[in-house]
Structures are given as C-alpha cells and as structure tokens.
Amino acid sequence: MSRYGLRAIFVGNHGIRPAWRFASFVLLYYLSNPVLEYVLPRVHFPAWEMNWFGMVTNEWLNFAIIALITWVMCRFDRTKFSSYGLRVSRGWFRLFASGISWGIVPSIVILIPIWLAGACSFHGLALPLDRLIGYAIGWAFAFLGVGFAEEFTFRGYALQTLSECIGFWPSAAILSSVFGLVHLLFKPNEGWIDPLSVALYGMFWCLTLRRTGTLWFAVGFHAASDYTDMVVFAEPNTGNAGKPLPGHLLLVDFHGPAWLTGGPRGTEASLLVFGILAALFYLFHRAYPAKRVTAD
C-alpha cells in the first residue's frame, strides 16, 4: 500500500477521520487514569464511606481531565472547545436552571407512591440546622461536579465525534449503554434495574442535547436529580455500601420491598423509575419540540 493509500485510512477531506479522533479521545482518557489513581487515595476517595470533599476532588478533577483532553483534541481538529456542549451563550443559564427544576421533580414524584404504599417514612431533619447548611453546600458542589464530569465525558466530544461516524442516535445508544455498564461494573451489588435506568437516563440527556443544542440542561438535571435523591432524601447508594451519604438533610426510612424502593441501590433501582422515565421523555418532547426545517 502506498503512503497515499495509508494516509487515506487516517485522513479524509476534513482532516483526521472521526473514528480515529474518537479512538484517540478514549485512549487519552484511559491514559489519564493514573492521575486519578495517584490523587484520590490521598483525599480518602474512593472508599466505602463517601464524603463530600472526596467527591468534590474526584468529580472536578475528572471534569478537568476531560476538558483538557477535549481541548487537546480541538487543537488537532481545529474546532472550538465551545462547540461540544458547554458554550456560554445567550440563554445558557435559563437552560441550566430549567434542568435543575426538571431534575428535582422526578425525585419527589417517585417517592409519593412509595410513601403511600407505606414503604418509606419521614422523621425530620438529620442534623442541627447549622451543620446541615455546611453539608448542603459541600454536597451541592460535589454533585455539580458529577453533572459536569459525567455529561461532558459521555455527551460531549465523544458523542459528537462518534456521531460523525454512525449518526447521533446510534452513538447515543452506544455511549448511554456504556454509561449504564460503568455503573454495573464499578458499583458493588448492582442489579439489572439500576444500570438499565441509568442508561435510559443517558438517552434522555442525549435527547435534551439534541433539542437544546447544549449540555446545560443535562448538567443541571443530572446534578439536581442525584443531589435530591442522595442528599435531600437520604436514599442509600451501593457506592456507599448501601447506606445514605454522611451529611444528608432529612431522616428518611426506606423499609418496603426492594422492587418498590430500590433497596440499597436507591430509587433509580425501583421499578417505578421506568414510569418516571417515560413521562420525562414525553413531557420534554412536548416542552422542547424538534425544530422543523423549512425549505427556502
């Protein structure tokens, strides 16, 4: 094979072919793991007993690494960093705030039938108010980091580049499946419901990206949903050995069957979550309809 034929494998009419750019992004992310492995044990994370400071360090460092890798790839692609979902343009904060609002509501709604069935009970505040304020702020910063890190990892450069190869929705399905698989492989004692619901949430956030053109709605939703579940309502999480996070706001006792409450995995592993997801897809589709392309 001539050097021109070999070059054609890697380079197309618009520069490096997207498949190789996607593979390079994944490789660079894999090679960044030693940084996390060096830093995180020094802040006592990961560990069975998760704490807000450890999660702040983990998630924001992860986001910084993804942002750096994306910036490096932009230098090769000659594309703008802002074209991968986090452009600060007119209306970005409104989308972010809307995402927060949408993220809080499902976490409340799913508890209503669980409470009506007698599968959970509320017992007031978990800590004195002065301590709760500090924890509330710390955990808010931590879960904001979760929103930025996970959304930018799975629905930023990777999704856009893979979409150039095989289309948006096939790419969304693949990366959302990987998103669910990561939860299955790296969180102990997972069942089938939680990874599946996480993958479907990933598809929902892909829909929000498709309809709004940015990741701001998804980041706000993701952060607010996790925060409401685990900090406000003290839902257990297998990442914390099936216990609520330290410094949660309310005392909530979950004592119903696991298929209803999610058991040690939280309400993301409740069968009710699929009804919540169906409603989210429908309501978002109505609230943010696809833009029609009109002929000139």
N, C-alpha and C positions, 0 to 999 in steps of 0.2 A: 504493500500500500504506500502510495506517495505521501510526502509530508502534507500536501494539499488535501488529500483524502482523509488523512488523520486529523488535520485541523478541522475539517468539516464535521467530524464527530463531536467536537467540543464547542465549535463556534458556528453560529448561524448568522443570518442577515442583521440581527440586532444584538450582536455580541455573544457572550458565553450563553450556551443553551440553558433554559430554565431548569432542566433536570439536573445538570451539573451544579448550578447555583444552589438548588435545594439540597443536594447531597453535600455540598461544601458547608452550608449552614448547619446541617445536622452534625457533620464531623467536627466543626469548630465548637459546637455546643457540647459534644461528647468530650472533647479535649479540655473543656473548661472545668470538668468535674473535679479535678484535683484541687482547684481553688476553693470550692465549697467544702471538700473533704478536709482541707487544712484549717479553714476558718471556723466552721460550725462547731466542731468539738470544743473549741476554745471559748465558746459562749454557751456551752452546755445544751446544744441543739444540733442534730436531732437527739431526742431522749424520750422515754415513755412519758415523763412529766413535762408536757409542753408549757412554755411560758411566753408572755408577750414579747419580751426583749429578744429571746431566741428567734421567734418567728419574724420579728422586725428585721433582724440581721439576715436571716435566711432569705426571706422573700425579696427584700430590697436589693440584696447582693445578687440574687438570681436575676432580678429585673435589670440591674446594671450590666450584668454579663450579657444578657440577651440584647440589650440596647447597644452595647459595644460591638457584638458580633454583627448585628444588623447594620451598624454604621460602617463596619469594615466591608461588608458585602455591598453596601451602597457605593463605596469607593470603586469597587470593581464594576458594578452595574452602571455607574454613572446615573443613579437615580437619587431622589431626595428621601432622606430619612422620614420626613413628614408624610410621605405617600403610603406608609404602612400602618395607618390607622390612628395615629396619635397627633394629628395635625391640630394645632391650636388656631382655630379659625372662628368666624362668627357662628355662634350657636353651640359651640362645643360644651360650655358649662351647662346649658339647658339640657343637652342630651345626657350629660353626666348625672345631673340632678334627677332627671327622669328615670335613669337607670337605677339610681338609689331607691326612688319611690317604688318602682316596679319590683325591685328585689326584696323589699321589706314585706310587701303584702302577701306573697305566697307563703312565707314563713309563718305568718299569723293565721292565714286561712287554713292551712293544713292541720293546725292544732285544734281548730274548732270541732271537727268530728271526733278527733281523738279524745278531747275533753268531754264531749257529750256522751261518748261511749264509756266514760269513767276510767280511761286508760292513762290519764295524767291529772295531776293536781298542783295547784299553785299555793305557795306558802310565804309570799312576801319577798323582801329584799334578802340577798345572800350575805351582805356585809354592811357595816355602817356607811352612811352616805359619803363621808369624806374619803374613805378608801375606795368606794365604788367609782368615784369621779376619776381618780388616777388610773384605775384599771380600764375604765371605759375609754379613756383617751389612748392609752397604750395599745389596747386591742384594736381600736379603730385604725390606728396607724399600721398595725400588723396586717389586718385584713385588707386594707387598701393596697398594701404591698402584694398580697395574694392576687387581688384583682389585676393589678398591672403586670405582675410576673407571668401568671398563667395565661392571661389573654394575649399578651404580646408574644409569648412563646408559641402558642398553638394557633393564633388567629392573626398574627402579624406577618412578618416576612415569609414564614414557612407556608402559610395558606396562600398568600398572593402568588408566590413563585410556583408552587405546585399547581395552582390553578392555571397557570400559563401552559402547563403540560397536558393536563387531563380535564380541565374545566373546574368551575367553582364548586359545584355540589358534590361531585366525586371526591374532590380534595377535602371538602368539609367533612364528608363521611369518614374518610380515612383518618384524618387528624383528630376528629372527635372520638373515633374508636380507640385511637392510641391514648387519648386523654382519659378515657374510661379504663383502659388496660393498665395505665400507670397507677391508678387508684387500686386496682385489683392486685397488682404485683407488689406494690410498695407499702400498702397499708395492711397490717395483720388482721386475720379473722374476718376478711371480707366475704360477703355472699355474692349472689348474682344481681340483686336488685340495685345496690348502690352503684357499682360500675356502669350498669346499663343506664340508670337515671343520670349519672354524671355525663355519659356520652351523649344522651339526648339533650341535656342542658348545653353541652358543647355545640350541638346542632342549632339549638335556639339562639345561642350567642353568634353563631355564623349568620343566622337569619338577620339578627339585629345589625351586623356589619354590612350585610348585603343591602338592607333597606336604608340605613342611615349614612353609609359610606365611611364610617369611622368606628373606632373601638370604644368611644367614650361611654356610650350606653351600656355596653357589655361590661366594662370595667366597673362602673357604678353598681350595676345589678349584682355582679359576682361578689364584690366586696360586701355589699349590704346584706345579701342573702346569707352568706357564711357568718357574718357578724351577728345577724338577728338569730340565726339558728343556735350558734355555739356560745355566744356571749350573753345575749339578752335572755334567751330561753334555756340556757344551760343544757343543751342537748349533748348527750355523750358522743364520743368520736373514737373510732378504733385507733386513730393516730395517737390518742392519749390513753391507751389501754382500756377503752370503753367507758371512760369517765368524763364528766364535764371538765371544761378548761378551768384552771385556777383563776379566780377573779371574775367569775360570771356574775351577772347582775341580779337575776331572780332565782329563787329557790323553786325549782320545778321537779316534781317526782314523776317519772315515767314508770308505770307498773302494769301496762297492758301487754298483750301478745306482740311478739316481735314483728309479725306481718303488718300490724297496725301502727306501732310506734317506731319501728326500725330497730328496736332493741339497742345494743351497744353501738350501733352504727349511725344513730340519729335518723331523723325523718326522711333523709334522702334515700333510706333503705325501706321506707314504708311503701306498701302497695298503693297508698293514696297519692303518691308523688306522680304517678302516671296520669291521673286525672288533672292534677295541677299543671303538668307539662302540656297536656292537650289544650287546656284553657289558655295557657300562655301563648302557644303558637297561634291560636285563633284570635285572641284579643290583640296581639301585636300585629298580626296580619291586617286586622281592621284599623288599628290606630296608625300604622305606618304602611299604607298600601304601596305596592310596587309602582314606580313611575312609568307611565306609558310613553312609548317612543312614537312620536308623530312624524309622519312623512312631510317633507318640505313641499 
